[in-house]
Amino acid sequence: MKIAVIGCTCAGAAAVTNMLNMYSDVQVTIYEENDYVSFLASGIALHVQKITSDSQRLYDSVFNHFEDEGIQMRMQHEVTAVDVKKKIIQATNLMTGEKTKDTFDKLIITTKTIPIVPNLPGDELENIYFCENSDYAKVLIHKARDARNVVILGAGNVSVELAAALAVQGKQVTLIDRKSRILSQHFDAQLTEPLDELLSEHGVMLALGQTVLGFEGEEGKVTRVMTSEQVHPADIVISCLGWRPDTDHFNGQVDMLETGFILVDRFLQTSAKDVLAAGSCVVFRDQPMQQEVNVPLATNELKMGVVAAKNVLQKTVAHPGLQGTLGIQLFHHFVASTGMTEERASFLDLDVDTVDIQEKYSAKKWQVCSLFAVKLSSIACLEKY
């Protein structure tokens, strides 16, 4: 049984790891255009803040383990064409230019996502970066060392953690987002307002409710970011405005949304026979919302990878649905969320009850007292998925 995995993301690595433990009579081939596996954009902040000193730890480097276990690793191979009916993959070795053509019995699609690049005046200037892959991360970290003014576009979890990490390094950080709150997808206002204060106390300027209009520069390098409200000085710009799936090879071959996200059932099976998909390239049932959504978090990718491995030969385990669990660290504070916010529930006209709890917490071993805040929301009536 020949199983091909396209894209060794977190989901791909999890699928391969579990297949190694579950099956003894399969031949697995991984196609990955980079020279590493399972890159984690959220790990960039840890490296910037010097919590981890080795950039290799930005992703789960299991390459040697896979090779030792007999996995065929076609690293730095760009997949150029896929025929899911004929079960053929064509790829090009990016180092040698050699072209390969191979067949498969089963296919697991775990392709990466690609940063959304804003089409704005001045976007050709140097020192505008994206959290795209490990190579970009290394350049970004190197450039940030000599920069004073850093502008980050977007206020999601990767952006906010990166802003905090750069502020610790003494940078003048500006966080721009057209929404009025940071982390609005994961937290309600009463939990993000203290985080706003925390970031401001550490010198991060929050330019919320502002739309980026373009970039200006001198000698070919960016120096200013223009928004609907003001002009922000910038030595480097880091864009985290969102991602789109790298699924163009499967247009017309599997059911997907217009945005390119692949539709799967509860067993992660696509509309094509013997083709599964998992990770950030798919939309899946969000358990609290009871809707098909894309939730690009490593926690979701890992779970999907496990389920894909269990179902690759036959449907055995249904995925229970996503919760969207997220945990981040801002300075010495830890914040986590799971499920749906009250704000989102209200938008969906769901009947929700909430409880806010604030207590002081102190471990017996330490003479330290911390404030512990929790918000619990429950939906009055929700059909079982």
BADO-327586 format. One line per field, with one value per residue: chain; x, y, z of N, C-alpha, C in turn. Coordinates in steps of 0.2 Angstrom, whole numbers, plus 5000, padded with zeros to 4 digits. Layout:
kette: (A;...)
npx: (X;...)
npy: (Y;...)
npz: (Z;...)
capx: (X;...)
capy: (Y;...)
capz: (Z;...)
cpx: (X;...)
cpy: (Y;...)
cpz: (Z;...)
//
This chain:
kette: (A;A;A;A;A;A;A;A;A;A;A;A;A;A;A;A;A;A;A;A;A;A;A;A;A;A;A;A;A;A;A;A;A;A;A;A;A;A;A;A;A;A;A;A;A;A;A;A;A;A;A;A;A;A;A;A;A;A;A;A;A;A;A;A;A;A;A;A;A;A;A;A;A;A;A;A;A;A;A;A;A;A;A;A;A;A;A;A;A;A;A;A;A;A;A;A;A;A;A;A;A;A;A;A;A;A;A;A;A;A;A;A;A;A;A;A;A;A;A;A;A;A;A;A;A;A;A;A;A;A;A;A;A;A;A;A;A;A;A;A;A;A;A;A;A;A;A;A;A;A;A;A;A;A;A;A;A;A;A;A;A;A;A;A;A;A;A;A;A;A;A;A;A;A;A;A;A;A;A;A;A;A;A;A;A;A;A;A;A;A;A;A;A;A;A;A;A;A;A;A;A;A;A;A;A;A;A;A;A;A;A;A;A;A;A;A;A;A;A;A;A;A;A;A;A;A;A;A;A;A;A;A;A;A;A;A;A;A;A;A;A;A;A;A;A;A;A;A;A;A;A;A;A;A;A;A;A;A;A;A;A;A;A;A;A;A;A;A;A;A;A;A;A;A;A;A;A;A;A;A;A;A;A;A;A;A;A;A;A;A;A;A;A;A;A;A;A;A;A;A;A;A;A;A;A;A;A;A;A;A;A;A;A;A;A;A;A;A;A;A;A;A;A;A;A;A;A;A;A;A;A;A;A;A;A;A;A;A;A;A;A;A;A;A;A;A;A;A;A;A;A;A;A;A;A;A;A;A;A;A;A;A;A;A;A;A;A;A;A;A;A;A;A;A;A;A;A;A;A;A;A;A;A;A;A)
npx: (5004;5004;5006;5004;5010;5006;5015;5022;5017;5012;5000;5003;5015;5011;5001;5010;5018;5009;5005;5016;5016;5005;5004;5011;5013;5014;5020;5026;5027;5034;5031;5038;5041;5050;5066;5064;5053;5036;5034;5032;5024;5021;5031;5041;5041;5046;5059;5064;5063;5072;5069;5070;5085;5089;5086;5081;5072;5060;5052;5045;5057;5058;5064;5076;5071;5060;5066;5075;5065;5061;5053;5050;5058;5055;5061;5062;5056;5045;5028;5021;5010;4995;4985;4971;4962;4968;4978;4991;5007;5016;5032;5045;5063;5069;5082;5090;5083;5078;5065;5051;5039;5026;5016;5001;4992;4984;4980;4986;4982;4990;4994;5003;4999;4998;5004;4993;4996;4995;4990;4996;5001;5018;5022;5033;5044;5059;5062;5050;5041;5035;5027;5030;5038;5052;5064;5060;5058;5070;5077;5069;5071;5085;5085;5077;5085;5093;5084;5074;5061;5047;5034;5019;5007;4991;4982;4981;4985;4998;5004;5002;5009;5022;5024;5025;5036;5046;5045;5051;5064;5067;5062;5053;5037;5023;5007;4995;4979;4963;4952;4944;4949;4962;4965;4952;4945;4946;4944;4933;4929;4931;4942;4952;4954;4962;4974;4977;4981;4992;5001;5003;5009;5021;5026;5021;5013;4996;4988;4973;4958;4962;4965;4977;4985;4996;5014;5028;5045;5063;5077;5074;5070;5058;5051;5040;5023;5007;4992;4973;4972;4984;5002;5015;5031;5043;5056;5056;5043;5031;5020;5005;4993;4984;4981;4981;4975;4986;4982;4980;4982;4972;4961;4945;4946;4943;4930;4929;4930;4927;4937;4948;4949;4948;4935;4929;4923;4918;4927;4938;4939;4940;4930;4934;4939;4949;4956;4962;4961;4969;4972;4977;4973;4960;4942;4932;4920;4916;4914;4907;4901;4894;4896;4904;4921;4937;4951;4965;4976;4989;4986;4974;4978;4987;4978;4970;4979;4981;4969;4967;4977;4972;4961;4965;4966;4954;4938;4937;4938;4929;4931;4928;4925;4930;4937;4944;4956;4967;4982;4992;5007;5010;5022;5024;5012;4999;4987;4972;4961;4946;4934;4919;4917;4908;4903;4904;4894;4883;4882;4878;4866;4863;4858;4865;4873;4883;4897;4908;4923;4935;4949;4961;4976;4987;5001;5005;5019;5026;5028;5019;5007;4994;4983;4969;4959;4944;4932;4917;4906;4891;4880;4863;4855;4860;4861;4867;4882)
npy: (4994;5010;5026;5043;5059;5075;5089;5092;5098;5103;5094;5085;5079;5073;5064;5055;5051;5044;5034;5026;5020;5013;5005;4992;4987;4997;5009;5024;5041;5057;5073;5088;5105;5113;5112;5107;5100;5103;5117;5130;5145;5151;5149;5158;5170;5165;5163;5175;5181;5175;5164;5151;5146;5140;5140;5129;5123;5129;5122;5105;5095;5081;5074;5065;5054;5050;5046;5035;5026;5022;5030;5038;5052;5066;5079;5097;5096;5101;5099;5098;5094;5085;5071;5065;5055;5046;5044;5049;5058;5072;5079;5091;5092;5104;5107;5101;5101;5089;5080;5070;5056;5048;5035;5033;5024;5029;5045;5059;5075;5088;5102;5117;5134;5150;5166;5180;5193;5210;5220;5234;5252;5254;5241;5235;5238;5236;5226;5222;5210;5192;5180;5167;5155;5145;5151;5164;5168;5167;5177;5188;5188;5191;5204;5211;5213;5225;5234;5248;5254;5244;5238;5229;5221;5217;5208;5196;5180;5176;5188;5196;5190;5190;5204;5207;5200;5207;5219;5216;5215;5228;5236;5248;5245;5244;5240;5236;5235;5233;5230;5233;5228;5218;5200;5196;5186;5175;5180;5188;5205;5210;5202;5205;5219;5220;5215;5224;5235;5229;5227;5240;5246;5240;5247;5244;5251;5252;5253;5252;5249;5255;5256;5250;5259;5260;5260;5269;5275;5276;5276;5264;5256;5252;5265;5271;5268;5270;5274;5274;5283;5289;5291;5279;5277;5266;5253;5240;5230;5218;5207;5200;5197;5187;5170;5160;5144;5133;5125;5124;5114;5105;5110;5108;5094;5090;5094;5110;5126;5143;5150;5141;5132;5115;5104;5092;5076;5070;5060;5065;5063;5068;5073;5065;5049;5039;5050;5060;5074;5086;5098;5115;5118;5114;5116;5113;5105;5116;5113;5121;5131;5124;5125;5125;5129;5137;5134;5139;5132;5125;5115;5110;5105;5095;5086;5083;5077;5065;5059;5057;5048;5037;5034;5032;5020;5014;5020;5023;5031;5044;5062;5072;5085;5103;5113;5124;5128;5138;5144;5157;5167;5182;5192;5190;5184;5172;5167;5159;5150;5142;5135;5145;5162;5174;5185;5181;5171;5178;5185;5175;5173;5164;5157;5161;5159;5167;5167;5176;5175;5179;5176;5175;5167;5156;5146;5133;5131;5142;5159;5168;5177;5177;5184;5176;5174;5170;5166;5159;5152;5146;5137;5137;5127;5115;5105;5088;5084)
npz: (5000;4995;5001;5000;5006;5005;5009;5023;5036;5052;5054;5044;5048;5060;5055;5048;5059;5067;5058;5056;5069;5068;5056;5047;5034;5024;5012;5014;5007;5008;5002;5002;5000;5007;5017;5029;5042;5048;5052;5064;5065;5077;5085;5082;5090;5102;5099;5096;5108;5114;5122;5117;5110;5099;5082;5076;5083;5081;5074;5073;5072;5064;5055;5053;5061;5054;5042;5047;5050;5038;5030;5014;5010;5002;5001;4999;4987;4974;4972;4956;4949;4951;4949;4955;4951;4942;4951;4952;4955;4951;4953;4956;4959;4969;4971;4961;4949;4944;4938;4944;4944;4951;4958;4969;4981;4992;4997;5007;5010;5016;5015;5016;5022;5014;5016;5016;5004;5005;4992;4990;4989;4987;4992;4987;4993;5002;5017;5021;5028;5030;5040;5034;5032;5038;5033;5030;5044;5050;5043;5047;5061;5061;5055;5063;5074;5072;5070;5075;5075;5074;5064;5065;5056;5058;5072;5078;5086;5083;5079;5091;5101;5095;5095;5108;5111;5104;5110;5122;5119;5118;5107;5097;5096;5085;5083;5071;5067;5058;5065;5081;5092;5100;5097;5094;5089;5098;5111;5123;5125;5139;5143;5134;5136;5148;5142;5132;5140;5146;5136;5132;5143;5142;5131;5118;5105;5101;5087;5083;5074;5063;5045;5034;5022;5013;5010;5013;5008;5009;4998;4993;5004;5016;5027;5032;5037;5031;5037;5039;5049;5053;5052;5053;5059;5052;5053;5050;5043;5048;5041;5046;5041;5038;5031;5016;5009;5001;4989;4975;4966;4967;4962;4955;4957;4970;4981;4986;4995;4987;4992;4992;5002;5007;5007;5019;5026;5042;5044;5038;5025;5008;4994;4984;4980;4991;4995;5007;5018;5029;5042;5041;5028;5026;5029;5043;5054;5067;5083;5094;5087;5077;5063;5047;5047;5046;5056;5060;5069;5078;5087;5082;5070;5074;5080;5069;5060;5067;5067;5053;5050;5056;5048;5035;5028;5030;5035;5052;5064;5069;5068;5082;5081;5081;5094;5094;5103;5111;5117;5124;5128;5136;5140;5157;5158;5156;5144;5139;5128;5123;5113;5110;5109;5119;5112;5099;5099;5102;5090;5082;5086;5097;5112;5126;5142;5154;5165;5175;5183;5196;5205;5218;5216;5224;5225;5237;5239;5235;5240;5233;5225;5213;5201;5195;5182;5174;5161;5158;5146;5141;5130;5129;5123;5112;5099;5098;5090)
capx: (5000;5008;5003;5008;5008;5009;5015;5024;5015;5010;4996;5007;5020;5007;4999;5015;5021;5004;5005;5022;5015;4999;5004;5018;5014;5013;5025;5024;5031;5032;5033;5039;5046;5056;5071;5062;5046;5032;5036;5027;5025;5020;5038;5046;5041;5050;5066;5065;5063;5078;5067;5073;5091;5091;5080;5079;5067;5054;5048;5047;5062;5058;5067;5080;5067;5056;5071;5077;5059;5059;5049;5054;5057;5056;5062;5064;5052;5039;5023;5019;5003;4992;4979;4968;4958;4973;4983;4998;5010;5022;5036;5052;5068;5071;5090;5093;5079;5076;5057;5049;5032;5025;5009;4999;4985;4980;4984;4984;4984;4991;4998;5004;4995;5002;5002;4990;5000;4991;4991;4996;5006;5025;5023;5039;5050;5063;5061;5043;5042;5029;5028;5029;5042;5058;5069;5058;5058;5078;5079;5066;5075;5091;5084;5074;5091;5096;5079;5071;5054;5044;5027;5016;5001;4987;4982;4980;4989;5005;5006;5002;5015;5028;5024;5027;5043;5050;5045;5055;5070;5068;5060;5047;5033;5017;5002;4990;4973;4957;4947;4945;4952;4966;4963;4945;4942;4947;4943;4929;4932;4933;4948;4957;4956;4968;4980;4979;4985;4998;5005;5004;5013;5028;5028;5018;5008;4991;4984;4967;4953;4965;4966;4983;4984;5002;5020;5033;5052;5069;5083;5071;5068;5052;5052;5034;5017;5002;4985;4968;4972;4991;5008;5019;5038;5045;5062;5054;5036;5029;5013;5002;4986;4980;4984;4976;4978;4990;4978;4978;4983;4966;4955;4941;4947;4940;4926;4932;4927;4930;4944;4953;4949;4945;4929;4930;4918;4920;4933;4943;4939;4937;4925;4938;4940;4955;4960;4960;4964;4969;4976;4975;4970;4953;4937;4929;4915;4917;4909;4902;4897;4890;4897;4911;4926;4944;4954;4972;4980;4993;4982;4969;4982;4989;4972;4968;4984;4980;4963;4969;4981;4968;4956;4968;4965;4947;4935;4937;4937;4926;4934;4923;4924;4935;4935;4948;4959;4973;4986;4998;5011;5012;5027;5024;5005;4997;4980;4970;4954;4943;4926;4916;4916;4901;4902;4902;4888;4878;4881;4875;4859;4863;4856;4871;4874;4891;4900;4915;4926;4941;4951;4968;4978;4994;5003;5008;5026;5028;5025;5017;4999;4992;4976;4966;4953;4940;4925;4914;4900;4887;4875;4857;4852;4864;4861;4873;4885)
capy: (5000;5016;5032;5049;5064;5081;5095;5090;5103;5099;5089;5080;5076;5069;5058;5051;5048;5039;5028;5022;5016;5009;5000;4989;4985;5003;5013;5031;5045;5064;5078;5094;5109;5115;5107;5105;5098;5105;5124;5133;5152;5154;5149;5164;5174;5162;5163;5182;5183;5171;5158;5146;5149;5136;5141;5122;5121;5133;5117;5098;5092;5073;5071;5059;5049;5047;5042;5029;5022;5020;5035;5041;5059;5070;5086;5102;5094;5105;5096;5102;5091;5079;5068;5061;5049;5041;5043;5051;5064;5074;5084;5094;5093;5111;5108;5098;5102;5083;5079;5064;5055;5042;5034;5032;5021;5033;5052;5064;5082;5092;5107;5123;5140;5155;5173;5185;5199;5215;5224;5241;5256;5253;5235;5232;5241;5231;5225;5220;5202;5188;5174;5162;5149;5146;5155;5171;5169;5168;5184;5193;5189;5195;5211;5215;5215;5231;5239;5252;5254;5238;5239;5223;5221;5211;5208;5189;5177;5176;5195;5199;5187;5193;5211;5206;5197;5212;5224;5214;5217;5236;5239;5252;5241;5247;5234;5239;5231;5237;5229;5238;5224;5212;5193;5197;5179;5171;5182;5194;5212;5210;5199;5208;5225;5220;5214;5230;5239;5226;5229;5247;5246;5238;5251;5243;5256;5249;5257;5248;5253;5258;5252;5251;5262;5259;5261;5274;5273;5280;5272;5257;5253;5255;5269;5273;5264;5275;5271;5279;5288;5292;5289;5276;5276;5259;5251;5234;5229;5211;5207;5194;5198;5181;5165;5156;5137;5131;5120;5125;5108;5101;5113;5104;5087;5089;5099;5115;5133;5148;5153;5136;5127;5109;5102;5085;5074;5069;5056;5069;5061;5073;5071;5061;5042;5038;5056;5063;5081;5088;5104;5122;5118;5112;5118;5107;5107;5119;5110;5125;5135;5120;5127;5123;5134;5135;5137;5137;5132;5119;5110;5107;5102;5089;5081;5080;5072;5058;5056;5056;5042;5031;5033;5032;5014;5013;5024;5020;5035;5051;5068;5074;5092;5107;5118;5131;5129;5142;5147;5161;5170;5189;5194;5184;5182;5167;5167;5153;5150;5136;5135;5151;5168;5177;5190;5177;5167;5183;5186;5169;5172;5159;5159;5160;5161;5167;5168;5179;5173;5182;5174;5175;5160;5155;5139;5133;5131;5149;5165;5172;5177;5179;5185;5171;5177;5165;5168;5153;5153;5140;5138;5134;5121;5113;5098;5084;5084)
capz: (5000;4994;5004;4998;5010;5002;5014;5030;5041;5059;5052;5040;5053;5065;5052;5047;5065;5069;5053;5058;5074;5067;5050;5046;5027;5020;5010;5015;5004;5010;4997;5005;4996;5011;5019;5036;5043;5053;5054;5068;5065;5083;5088;5080;5096;5107;5097;5096;5115;5117;5126;5114;5107;5093;5077;5073;5088;5079;5071;5076;5067;5065;5048;5054;5064;5048;5037;5050;5050;5031;5026;5009;5012;4996;5004;4993;4980;4973;4968;4950;4946;4955;4946;4960;4948;4940;4957;4950;4958;4948;4957;4954;4964;4968;4971;4955;4944;4942;4938;4946;4943;4955;4959;4976;4983;4996;4997;5012;5008;5022;5012;5020;5020;5011;5019;5011;5003;5003;4986;4992;4986;4991;4994;4984;4996;5006;5024;5023;5029;5031;5044;5030;5033;5043;5030;5032;5051;5051;5040;5051;5067;5060;5053;5069;5079;5071;5069;5081;5074;5071;5063;5064;5053;5061;5079;5080;5091;5081;5079;5098;5104;5092;5097;5115;5111;5101;5115;5127;5116;5117;5100;5097;5092;5083;5081;5067;5064;5057;5071;5087;5098;5098;5098;5095;5087;5103;5118;5123;5127;5146;5143;5129;5138;5152;5138;5129;5145;5147;5130;5132;5149;5139;5126;5112;5103;5098;5082;5082;5071;5057;5039;5031;5015;5009;5013;5010;5010;5006;4995;4992;5010;5020;5032;5035;5036;5030;5038;5038;5054;5055;5049;5058;5057;5052;5050;5046;5043;5048;5039;5048;5039;5037;5026;5012;5008;4995;4986;4968;4962;4968;4959;4951;4958;4976;4983;4990;4994;4983;4995;4991;5008;5005;5011;5021;5031;5049;5044;5034;5018;5003;4989;4979;4983;4993;4996;5013;5019;5036;5044;5040;5022;5026;5033;5047;5059;5073;5088;5098;5082;5072;5057;5044;5048;5046;5062;5059;5075;5079;5091;5078;5065;5076;5081;5062;5058;5070;5064;5046;5050;5058;5043;5028;5025;5030;5040;5058;5069;5067;5072;5086;5080;5083;5099;5093;5109;5110;5123;5122;5133;5135;5145;5162;5159;5151;5142;5135;5126;5120;5111;5107;5113;5120;5106;5093;5101;5101;5083;5079;5089;5101;5119;5130;5149;5155;5172;5176;5190;5197;5211;5219;5217;5227;5227;5244;5239;5234;5243;5227;5224;5206;5199;5191;5179;5170;5159;5156;5142;5139;5126;5133;5119;5107;5096;5098;5083)
cpx: (5004;5004;5007;5005;5011;5009;5016;5023;5014;5006;4999;5011;5016;5004;5004;5018;5016;5004;5011;5020;5009;4999;5011;5019;5012;5019;5023;5029;5029;5035;5032;5044;5051;5061;5070;5055;5042;5034;5030;5029;5025;5027;5043;5046;5046;5057;5068;5066;5069;5076;5070;5079;5092;5085;5078;5073;5060;5050;5050;5051;5062;5061;5071;5076;5063;5061;5073;5071;5057;5055;5053;5053;5059;5056;5064;5061;5046;5034;5020;5012;5001;4985;4976;4964;4963;4979;4990;5000;5016;5026;5043;5057;5070;5078;5093;5089;5076;5068;5056;5041;5031;5017;5007;4993;4981;4984;4981;4986;4984;4996;4998;4999;5000;5000;4998;4994;4995;4994;4991;5002;5013;5026;5029;5045;5053;5061;5053;5043;5035;5031;5026;5032;5048;5063;5067;5059;5066;5079;5075;5069;5081;5090;5081;5080;5093;5090;5077;5064;5051;5037;5024;5009;4997;4988;4979;4985;4996;5008;5007;5008;5022;5029;5027;5035;5048;5051;5050;5063;5072;5066;5054;5042;5026;5013;4996;4985;4967;4951;4949;4948;4957;4963;4956;4942;4942;4945;4938;4932;4935;4940;4954;4959;4962;4975;4982;4983;4991;5003;5007;5009;5021;5030;5026;5013;5002;4987;4978;4962;4956;4966;4973;4982;4990;5008;5024;5040;5057;5074;5080;5069;5062;5054;5046;5028;5011;4995;4980;4968;4979;4996;5013;5026;5039;5052;5061;5046;5035;5022;5011;4994;4981;4984;4978;4979;4981;4987;4976;4978;4977;4960;4951;4941;4943;4935;4929;4928;4930;4937;4949;4953;4945;4940;4930;4924;4921;4926;4939;4944;4936;4932;4928;4939;4947;4960;4957;4964;4964;4973;4973;4972;4963;4948;4933;4924;4917;4912;4904;4898;4892;4890;4904;4915;4933;4947;4961;4977;4983;4989;4977;4972;4984;4984;4970;4973;4983;4974;4964;4972;4977;4963;4959;4967;4957;4944;4933;4935;4934;4929;4928;4921;4929;4932;4939;4952;4966;4976;4992;5001;5012;5016;5026;5017;5003;4989;4978;4963;4952;4936;4925;4916;4909;4899;4900;4896;4882;4876;4878;4868;4858;4861;4862;4871;4881;4892;4907;4917;4933;4943;4958;4970;4986;4995;5006;5016;5029;5024;5023;5010;4998;4985;4974;4960;4950;4934;4923;4907;4897;4881;4869;4855;4857;4863;4867;4876;4885)
cpy: (5006;5022;5038;5055;5070;5087;5092;5095;5099;5093;5083;5076;5071;5063;5053;5047;5042;5033;5024;5018;5011;5003;4998;4987;4991;5006;5020;5036;5052;5068;5085;5099;5113;5110;5105;5103;5102;5112;5127;5141;5155;5153;5154;5169;5172;5163;5171;5184;5179;5166;5152;5148;5145;5137;5134;5120;5125;5128;5110;5095;5084;5070;5065;5053;5046;5043;5035;5024;5020;5024;5038;5048;5063;5077;5090;5099;5098;5101;5100;5100;5085;5077;5063;5055;5044;5040;5044;5058;5066;5080;5086;5095;5100;5112;5106;5099;5095;5082;5071;5063;5048;5041;5033;5028;5025;5040;5056;5070;5086;5098;5113;5129;5145;5162;5177;5191;5204;5219;5232;5245;5255;5246;5231;5234;5235;5231;5225;5213;5199;5182;5168;5155;5150;5151;5162;5172;5171;5175;5189;5194;5193;5202;5215;5217;5222;5237;5242;5252;5248;5239;5232;5224;5215;5211;5201;5186;5177;5183;5198;5196;5189;5200;5211;5204;5203;5218;5223;5215;5224;5239;5243;5249;5244;5241;5237;5234;5235;5236;5233;5234;5219;5205;5193;5190;5174;5173;5188;5200;5212;5207;5202;5215;5225;5219;5220;5234;5236;5227;5236;5249;5245;5241;5249;5248;5252;5254;5253;5252;5256;5253;5255;5253;5261;5260;5266;5272;5277;5275;5265;5253;5256;5259;5272;5269;5269;5271;5276;5284;5292;5289;5286;5275;5268;5257;5244;5233;5221;5211;5200;5195;5192;5176;5162;5149;5137;5125;5120;5119;5104;5104;5109;5096;5085;5095;5104;5122;5137;5150;5147;5131;5121;5107;5094;5083;5073;5064;5059;5066;5066;5070;5066;5054;5042;5044;5059;5070;5083;5094;5110;5123;5116;5116;5112;5110;5110;5117;5115;5129;5131;5122;5125;5129;5132;5138;5135;5137;5125;5113;5106;5103;5095;5083;5078;5076;5065;5055;5053;5049;5036;5029;5032;5025;5012;5018;5021;5025;5042;5056;5071;5082;5097;5111;5124;5133;5133;5144;5151;5164;5177;5191;5188;5182;5177;5167;5161;5154;5144;5137;5142;5157;5170;5181;5186;5173;5172;5185;5181;5168;5166;5161;5156;5163;5161;5169;5170;5177;5176;5180;5175;5168;5160;5148;5139;5133;5138;5154;5170;5172;5180;5180;5180;5173;5171;5168;5161;5155;5146;5141;5134;5127;5120;5106;5094;5083;5076)
cpz: (5000;4996;5003;5003;5007;5007;5020;5035;5047;5058;5048;5044;5058;5062;5050;5053;5067;5064;5054;5064;5073;5061;5049;5038;5023;5018;5010;5011;5006;5004;5001;5002;5000;5013;5027;5036;5048;5056;5058;5068;5072;5087;5087;5086;5101;5105;5097;5103;5118;5122;5123;5109;5100;5088;5075;5077;5086;5075;5073;5071;5068;5059;5049;5057;5058;5043;5040;5050;5043;5027;5020;5009;5005;4998;4998;4986;4980;4969;4962;4948;4950;4951;4951;4957;4946;4946;4955;4953;4953;4952;4954;4960;4964;4968;4964;4949;4941;4943;4940;4945;4947;4956;4967;4976;4987;4996;5003;5011;5015;5020;5017;5018;5018;5014;5013;5010;5001;4997;4987;4989;4991;4994;4991;4988;5000;5013;5026;5022;5031;5035;5040;5031;5037;5040;5031;5039;5053;5049;5045;5057;5066;5059;5059;5074;5078;5070;5076;5081;5070;5070;5061;5062;5055;5068;5081;5085;5089;5082;5086;5101;5101;5094;5104;5115;5109;5106;5121;5125;5115;5111;5102;5093;5091;5080;5078;5065;5063;5062;5077;5093;5095;5100;5098;5093;5093;5110;5117;5126;5134;5147;5139;5132;5143;5148;5134;5134;5146;5142;5130;5137;5146;5133;5119;5110;5099;5093;5079;5078;5065;5051;5036;5024;5010;5013;5009;5012;5007;5004;4995;4998;5014;5026;5036;5033;5036;5032;5037;5043;5055;5051;5054;5056;5057;5049;5047;5047;5043;5047;5042;5047;5037;5032;5022;5010;5001;4992;4979;4964;4962;4965;4954;4952;4965;4977;4988;4990;4989;4985;4994;4997;5006;5010;5013;5026;5038;5049;5040;5027;5014;4999;4984;4983;4985;4994;5002;5014;5026;5037;5042;5033;5021;5030;5037;5052;5065;5078;5091;5093;5077;5065;5054;5044;5047;5052;5062;5065;5075;5082;5087;5072;5068;5077;5074;5059;5061;5067;5056;5045;5051;5053;5036;5025;5025;5036;5047;5064;5066;5071;5076;5085;5083;5089;5098;5099;5107;5117;5121;5129;5131;5141;5151;5163;5154;5150;5138;5134;5123;5119;5108;5111;5114;5114;5100;5093;5099;5094;5079;5082;5094;5109;5124;5137;5150;5163;5172;5183;5190;5204;5212;5220;5219;5228;5233;5244;5239;5237;5238;5226;5217;5205;5194;5188;5174;5168;5156;5152;5141;5135;5129;5129;5113;5105;5096;5091;5081)
//
